[in-house]
């Protein structure tokens, strides 16, 4: 249920419909967040195989700032998925207790790197992919969820990006 419908119900003094729509919206968002968290937990329990160099880069990123040198070693697929993770964290206010400040800067650094090395169209599509990732994980209801998955899959296929919407290998 979209926010506009909830507001319309409130303005029309239809409290029951507003409450039902609000609860449905909250339920959908909480459920999407729980599903995303389940995927993250499952991934940590059953880690995927990575190249040694890729694992080294990912481990160092969790502690240090992203630098051009580190991003040069990452595949375009890794950059896309790392951008989606940082965009999501910034959207949610995560990132070292600074309201997503670190995550926002990391996402911007990745965007600038991709623009410089892969072009504006690839970077624009990466931003759209990250928007679909955030919408799917946090804001999409059941009807919209499939749309975001499909649109993100089209963008990944267009640029040969490996992995699913959350970066897991398919």
Backbone as CSV, one residue per row, in Angstrom:
resi,resn,N_x,N_y,N_z,CA_x,CA_y,CA_z,C_x,C_y,C_z
1,UNK,0.862,-1.164,0.000,0.000,0.000,0.000,0.906,1.223,0.000
2,UNK,0.585,2.154,-0.835,1.434,3.344,-0.889,0.999,4.370,0.160
3,UNK,1.904,5.238,0.491,1.686,6.246,1.527,0.543,7.178,1.174
4,UNK,0.404,7.482,-0.108,-0.652,8.396,-0.548,-2.034,7.861,-0.165
5,UNK,-2.241,6.557,-0.342,-3.543,5.967,-0.007,-3.817,6.084,1.488
6,UNK,-2.788,5.885,2.303,-2.945,5.997,3.760,-3.348,7.427,4.121
7,UNK,-2.703,8.395,3.505,-3.020,9.805,3.767,-4.445,10.118,3.311
8,UNK,-4.832,9.586,2.152,-6.202,9.813,1.660,-7.238,9.274,2.639
9,UNK,-6.985,8.061,3.171,-7.907,7.496,4.156,-8.001,8.403,5.384
10,UNK,-6.870,8.925,5.828,-6.863,9.798,7.007,-7.642,11.083,6.727
11,UNK,-7.437,11.646,5.542,-8.118,12.900,5.202,-9.625,12.701,5.039
12,UNK,-10.038,11.490,4.675,-11.461,11.184,4.514,-12.077,10.647,5.801
13,UNK,-11.336,10.736,6.904,-11.803,10.265,8.219,-12.228,8.801,8.196
14,UNK,-11.534,7.993,7.400,-11.800,6.557,7.355,-10.715,5.867,8.183
15,UNK,-10.884,5.920,9.506,-9.850,5.442,10.427,-9.563,3.949,10.268
16,UNK,-10.602,3.157,10.079,-10.382,1.715,9.967,-9.567,1.382,8.720
17,UNK,-9.927,1.962,7.584,-9.182,1.703,6.343,-7.747,2.222,6.459
18,UNK,-7.594,3.388,7.100,-6.253,3.941,7.278,-5.408,3.013,8.153
19,UNK,-5.983,2.568,9.269,-5.250,1.666,10.164,-4.883,0.374,9.451
20,UNK,-5.825,-0.210,8.724,-5.559,-1.460,8.005,-4.458,-1.276,6.959
21,UNK,-4.524,-0.172,6.217,-3.520,0.104,5.194,-2.158,0.361,5.826
22,UNK,-2.150,1.090,6.937,-0.892,1.375,7.630,-0.274,0.091,8.170
23,UNK,-1.068,-0.749,8.801,-0.548,-2.015,9.332,-0.039,-2.907,8.197
24,UNK,-0.753,-2.930,7.084,-0.308,-3.744,5.942,1.026,-3.225,5.406
25,UNK,1.149,-1.914,5.322,2.395,-1.315,4.834,3.549,-1.616,5.778
26,UNK,3.322,-1.457,7.065,4.367,-1.752,8.056,4.743,-3.227,7.984
27,UNK,3.746,-4.091,7.907,4.011,-5.531,7.816,4.870,-5.855,6.602
28,UNK,4.545,-5.277,5.445,5.302,-5.543,4.225,6.750,-5.086,4.364
29,UNK,6.943,-3.916,4.932,8.305,-3.375,5.079,9.114,-4.184,6.080
30,UNK,8.502,-4.541,7.198,9.207,-5.351,8.196,9.537,-6.719,7.612
31,UNK,8.598,-7.312,6.904,8.813,-8.623,6.301,9.960,-8.567,5.282
32,UNK,10.006,-7.533,4.448,11.085,-7.394,3.464,12.430,-7.243,4.164
33,UNK,12.445,-6.472,5.258,13.686,-6.280,6.010,14.139,-7.597,6.644
34,UNK,13.202,-8.353,7.188,13.529,-9.651,7.796,14.069,-10.608,6.742
35,UNK,13.439,-10.623,5.567,13.916,-11.509,4.494,15.335,-11.143,4.072
36,UNK,15.618,-9.861,3.968,16.968,-9.423,3.599,17.965,-9.829,4.679
37,UNK,17.562,-9.689,5.935,18.452,-10.069,7.036,18.689,-11.576,7.032
38,UNK,17.646,-12.355,6.755,17.800,-13.813,6.666,18.826,-14.186,5.603
39,UNK,18.766,-13.502,4.460,19.718,-13.777,3.392,21.134,-13.454,3.837
40,UNK,21.308,-12.355,4.544,22.639,-11.989,5.025,23.167,-13.010,6.034
41,UNK,22.298,-13.469,6.937,22.702,-14.473,7.926,23.059,-15.782,7.224
42,UNK,22.230,-16.199,6.269,22.508,-17.434,5.538,23.831,-17.339,4.784
43,UNK,24.084,-16.188,4.214,25.338,-16.014,3.479,26.531,-16.109,4.421
44,UNK,26.398,-15.592,5.640,27.519,-15.660,6.571,27.721,-17.080,7.093
45,UNK,26.639,-17.866,7.151,26.765,-19.256,7.585,27.364,-20.146,6.507
46,UNK,27.054,-19.841,5.265,27.545,-20.623,4.134,28.258,-19.693,3.175
47,UNK,29.471,-19.280,3.528,30.182,-18.322,2.672,30.472,-18.909,1.299
48,UNK,30.409,-18.017,0.317,30.687,-18.418,-1.051,32.184,-18.387,-1.283
49,UNK,32.620,-19.110,-2.303,34.031,-19.098,-2.641,34.362,-17.801,-3.358
50,UNK,35.488,-17.201,-2.985,35.966,-15.978,-3.606,37.429,-16.155,-3.958
51,UNK,37.884,-15.359,-4.901,39.311,-15.307,-5.167,40.005,-14.741,-3.934
52,UNK,41.233,-15.190,-3.660,41.952,-14.689,-2.493,42.090,-13.175,-2.532
53,UNK,42.365,-12.629,-3.712,42.540,-11.184,-3.848,41.235,-10.447,-3.525
54,UNK,40.090,-10.988,-3.983,38.804,-10.353,-3.734,38.468,-10.369,-2.250
55,UNK,38.751,-11.487,-1.571,38.485,-11.579,-0.140,39.353,-10.590,0.617
56,UNK,40.624,-10.476,0.232,41.534,-9.533,0.880,41.028,-8.107,0.736
57,UNK,40.556,-7.741,-0.462,40.042,-6.398,-0.700,38.793,-6.165,0.133
58,UNK,37.852,-7.132,0.163,36.619,-6.964,0.922,36.889,-6.847,2.416
59,UNK,37.834,-7.637,2.933,38.153,-7.581,4.351,38.762,-6.234,4.708
60,UNK,39.635,-5.731,3.856,40.275,-4.455,4.162,39.275,-3.309,4.085
61,UNK,38.250,-3.425,3.241,37.256,-2.368,3.115,36.413,-2.238,4.361
62,UNK,36.206,-3.335,5.079,35.372,-3.250,6.265,36.052,-2.444,7.366
63,UNK,37.373,-2.284,7.284,38.106,-1.563,8.297,38.559,-0.202,7.790
64,UNK,38.962,-0.125,6.533,39.563,1.089,5.995,38.643,1.732,4.959
65,UNK,38.971,2.971,4.644,38.266,3.685,3.592,38.565,3.045,2.237
66,UNK,37.625,3.164,1.319,37.869,2.712,-0.048,38.812,3.695,-0.720
67,UNK,39.823,3.170,-1.387,40.758,4.017,-2.117,40.732,3.607,-3.576
68,UNK,41.258,4.467,-4.430,41.332,4.150,-5.859,42.073,2.835,-6.069
69,UNK,43.180,2.647,-5.356,43.961,1.419,-5.511,43.161,0.173,-5.187
70,UNK,42.380,0.238,-4.128,41.550,-0.907,-3.747,40.442,-1.130,-4.768
71,UNK,39.835,-0.039,-5.213,38.746,-0.183,-6.187,39.278,-0.666,-7.532
72,UNK,40.517,-0.316,-7.882,41.117,-0.804,-9.131,41.208,-2.322,-9.137
73,UNK,41.357,-2.925,-7.968,41.495,-4.389,-7.862,40.149,-5.106,-7.853
74,UNK,39.071,-4.356,-7.684,37.739,-4.970,-7.603,37.124,-5.117,-8.993
75,UNK,36.358,-6.186,-9.180,35.642,-6.361,-10.438,34.481,-5.377,-10.488
76,UNK,33.954,-5.141,-11.691,32.799,-4.258,-11.828,31.614,-4.818,-11.033
77,UNK,31.455,-6.138,-11.034,30.378,-6.758,-10.248,30.529,-6.430,-8.773
78,UNK,31.738,-6.547,-8.253,31.972,-6.242,-6.837,31.701,-4.775,-6.533
79,UNK,32.089,-3.900,-7.441,31.839,-2.474,-7.247,30.337,-2.187,-7.197
80,UNK,29.581,-2.794,-8.121,28.128,-2.576,-8.141,27.508,-3.019,-6.822
81,UNK,27.864,-4.224,-6.385,27.245,-4.755,-5.174,27.707,-3.998,-3.926
82,UNK,28.952,-3.582,-3.899,29.451,-2.793,-2.770,28.736,-1.433,-2.740
83,UNK,28.491,-0.858,-3.918,27.746,0.409,-3.983,26.344,0.222,-3.421
84,UNK,25.683,-0.876,-3.796,24.328,-1.131,-3.287,24.339,-1.276,-1.771
85,UNK,25.339,-1.970,-1.232,25.424,-2.153,0.224,25.622,-0.813,0.931
86,UNK,26.540,0.003,0.412,26.789,1.297,1.047,25.590,2.237,0.885
87,UNK,24.917,2.185,-0.264,23.730,3.016,-0.473,22.633,2.627,0.511
88,UNK,22.446,1.319,0.696,21.446,0.831,1.640,21.798,1.290,3.061
89,UNK,23.070,1.132,3.431,23.498,1.535,4.775,23.303,3.040,4.991
90,UNK,23.610,3.829,3.977,23.408,5.279,4.083,21.924,5.598,4.214
91,UNK,21.091,4.903,3.439,19.649,5.117,3.486,19.088,4.781,4.867
92,UNK,19.634,3.752,5.496,19.146,3.310,6.795,19.788,4.052,7.962
93,UNK,20.822,4.866,7.657,21.488,5.613,8.720,22.596,4.836,9.397
94,UNK,23.018,3.707,8.783,24.112,2.930,9.358,25.429,3.578,8.963
95,UNK,26.485,3.186,9.622,27.806,3.651,9.216,28.571,4.323,10.322
96,UNK,29.027,3.556,11.270,29.896,4.088,12.302,29.228,5.091,13.218
97,UNK,27.915,4.995,13.388,27.232,5.894,14.285,27.153,7.330,13.782
98,UNK,27.457,7.522,12.518,27.444,8.879,11.979,26.273,9.081,11.027
99,UNK,25.189,8.349,11.243,24.012,8.525,10.411,24.236,8.182,8.955
100,UNK,25.091,7.226,8.693,25.333,6.809,7.319,26.346,7.671,6.593
101,UNK,27.010,8.565,7.314,27.977,9.483,6.702,29.085,8.708,5.981
102,UNK,29.662,7.724,6.664,30.728,6.918,6.047,30.194,6.171,4.822
103,UNK,29.027,5.569,4.966,28.456,4.799,3.857,28.141,5.681,2.660
104,UNK,27.635,6.873,2.928,27.332,7.803,1.838,28.612,8.165,1.082
105,UNK,29.678,8.458,1.810,30.944,8.806,1.161,31.525,7.620,0.396
106,UNK,31.393,6.413,0.952,31.893,5.229,0.264,31.120,5.008,-1.039
107,UNK,29.790,5.168,-1.003,28.978,5.004,-2.212,29.362,6.047,-3.257
108,UNK,29.594,7.275,-2.825,29.997,8.337,-3.749,31.366,8.042,-4.354
109,UNK,32.297,7.530,-3.550,33.630,7.187,-4.061,33.534,6.085,-5.123
110,UNK,32.687,5.103,-4.875,32.499,4.027,-5.850,31.884,4.586,-7.127
111,UNK,30.857,5.430,-6.975,30.221,6.034,-8.147,31.246,6.805,-8.979
112,UNK,32.049,7.626,-8.349,33.064,8.405,-9.072,34.074,7.502,-9.766
113,UNK,34.473,6.430,-9.088,35.430,5.484,-9.678,34.832,4.820,-10.926
114,UNK,33.591,4.380,-10.818,32.941,3.715,-11.960,32.758,4.705,-13.106
115,UNK,32.378,5.935,-12.822,32.251,6.951,-13.880,33.585,7.154,-14.597
116,UNK,34.646,7.225,-13.837,35.970,7.484,-14.392,36.470,6.307,-15.234
117,UNK,36.256,5.087,-14.766,36.849,3.920,-15.418,35.901,3.157,-16.343
118,UNK,34.592,3.348,-16.177,33.637,2.571,-16.969,32.622,3.434,-17.716
119,UNK,32.580,4.721,-17.427,31.687,5.624,-18.146,30.428,5.981,-17.376
120,UNK,29.802,7.055,-17.832,28.611,7.578,-17.154,27.416,6.638,-17.237
121,UNK,27.217,5.990,-18.377,26.052,5.111,-18.527,26.128,3.927,-17.562
122,UNK,27.310,3.343,-17.426,27.482,2.220,-16.495,27.227,2.710,-15.064
123,UNK,27.759,3.889,-14.725,27.562,4.435,-13.379,26.084,4.753,-13.135
124,UNK,25.415,5.330,-14.124,23.989,5.640,-13.968,23.180,4.358,-13.751
125,UNK,23.502,3.316,-14.516,22.801,2.041,-14.345,23.106,1.430,-12.978
126,UNK,24.339,1.609,-12.483,24.700,1.120,-11.151,23.858,1.833,-10.087
127,UNK,23.673,3.150,-10.242,22.851,3.906,-9.292,21.405,3.413,-9.316
128,UNK,20.884,3.164,-10.512,19.519,2.630,-10.629,19.420,1.257,-9.971
129,UNK,20.448,0.427,-10.167,20.464,-0.901,-9.552,20.438,-0.768,-8.027
130,UNK,21.230,0.149,-7.496,21.253,0.357,-6.040,19.893,0.841,-5.542
131,UNK,19.237,1.698,-6.317,17.889,2.150,-5.940,16.917,0.976,-5.887
132,UNK,17.012,0.062,-6.857,16.149,-1.127,-6.844,16.483,-2.015,-5.642
133,UNK,17.770,-2.121,-5.306,18.193,-2.906,-4.144,17.555,-2.343,-2.871
134,UNK,17.658,-1.032,-2.686,17.099,-0.383,-1.489,15.582,-0.539,-1.457
135,UNK,14.947,-0.264,-2.577,13.486,-0.356,-2.630,13.027,-1.779,-2.334
136,UNK,13.695,-2.759,-2.916,13.316,-4.155,-2.708,13.518,-4.556,-1.249
137,UNK,14.650,-4.159,-0.676,14.981,-4.575,0.685,14.157,-3.863,1.743
138,UNK,13.758,-2.628,1.476,13.187,-1.839,2.558,11.780,-1.309,2.310
139,UNK,11.470,-0.918,1.104,10.248,-0.152,0.895,9.172,-0.849,0.058
140,UNK,9.548,-1.813,-0.747,8.598,-2.432,-1.678,7.648,-3.374,-0.963
141,UNK,6.389,-3.275,-1.341,5.416,-4.238,-0.872,5.502,-5.479,-1.747
142,UNK,4.691,-6.475,-1.470,4.749,-7.725,-2.228,4.536,-7.526,-3.736
143,UNK,3.659,-6.593,-4.099,3.386,-6.368,-5.518,4.553,-5.681,-6.221
144,UNK,5.271,-4.843,-5.501,6.375,-4.088,-6.100,7.694,-4.854,-6.065
145,UNK,7.811,-5.796,-5.174,9.064,-6.525,-4.962,9.562,-7.201,-6.233
146,UNK,8.665,-7.880,-6.913,9.033,-8.590,-8.140,9.511,-7.609,-9.217
147,UNK,8.861,-6.457,-9.302,9.255,-5.430,-10.263,10.711,-5.015,-10.036
148,UNK,11.081,-4.753,-8.787,12.443,-4.306,-8.486,13.466,-5.404,-8.794
149,UNK,13.109,-6.645,-8.513,14.013,-7.753,-8.840,14.244,-7.836,-10.348
150,UNK,13.172,-7.742,-11.128,13.287,-7.859,-12.583,14.075,-6.703,-13.187
151,UNK,13.782,-5.481,-12.750,14.494,-4.324,-13.291,15.984,-4.379,-12.956
152,UNK,16.296,-4.776,-11.742,17.707,-4.897,-11.347,18.391,-6.003,-12.145
153,UNK,17.687,-7.101,-12.394,18.257,-8.203,-13.179,18.569,-7.747,-14.607
154,UNK,17.696,-6.917,-15.178,17.952,-6.390,-16.531,19.225,-5.550,-16.548
155,UNK,19.403,-4.713,-15.534,20.602,-3.871,-15.473,21.857,-4.721,-15.303
156,UNK,21.791,-5.750,-14.449,22.960,-6.617,-14.261,23.294,-7.344,-15.547
157,UNK,22.288,-7.853,-16.238,22.522,-8.584,-17.487,23.120,-7.666,-18.556
158,UNK,22.650,-6.455,-18.607,23.124,-5.484,-19.592,24.634,-5.253,-19.481
159,UNK,25.154,-5.280,-18.252,26.564,-4.973,-18.032,27.381,-6.185,-17.588
160,UNK,26.778,-7.376,-17.606,27.504,-8.593,-17.235,27.854,-8.660,-15.757
161,UNK,27.010,-8.096,-14.920,27.253,-8.086,-13.481,26.829,-9.428,-12.898
162,UNK,27.741,-10.055,-12.191,27.467,-11.362,-11.583,26.759,-11.185,-10.256
163,UNK,25.948,-12.165,-9.897,25.249,-12.154,-8.620,23.807,-11.715,-8.753
164,UNK,23.065,-11.883,-7.668,21.657,-11.497,-7.658,21.521,-10.083,-7.088
165,UNK,20.317,-9.711,-6.747,20.049,-8.364,-6.257,20.867,-8.009,-5.024
166,UNK,21.194,-9.010,-4.215,21.937,-8.774,-2.975,23.422,-9.142,-3.098
167,UNK,23.874,-9.425,-4.311,25.290,-9.725,-4.519,25.650,-11.192,-4.395
168,UNK,24.674,-12.029,-4.050,24.953,-13.456,-3.949,25.140,-14.032,-5.344
169,UNK,26.035,-14.974,-5.468,26.259,-15.574,-6.787,25.072,-16.443,-7.148
170,UNK,24.678,-16.298,-8.410,23.509,-17.050,-8.893,23.913,-18.395,-9.427
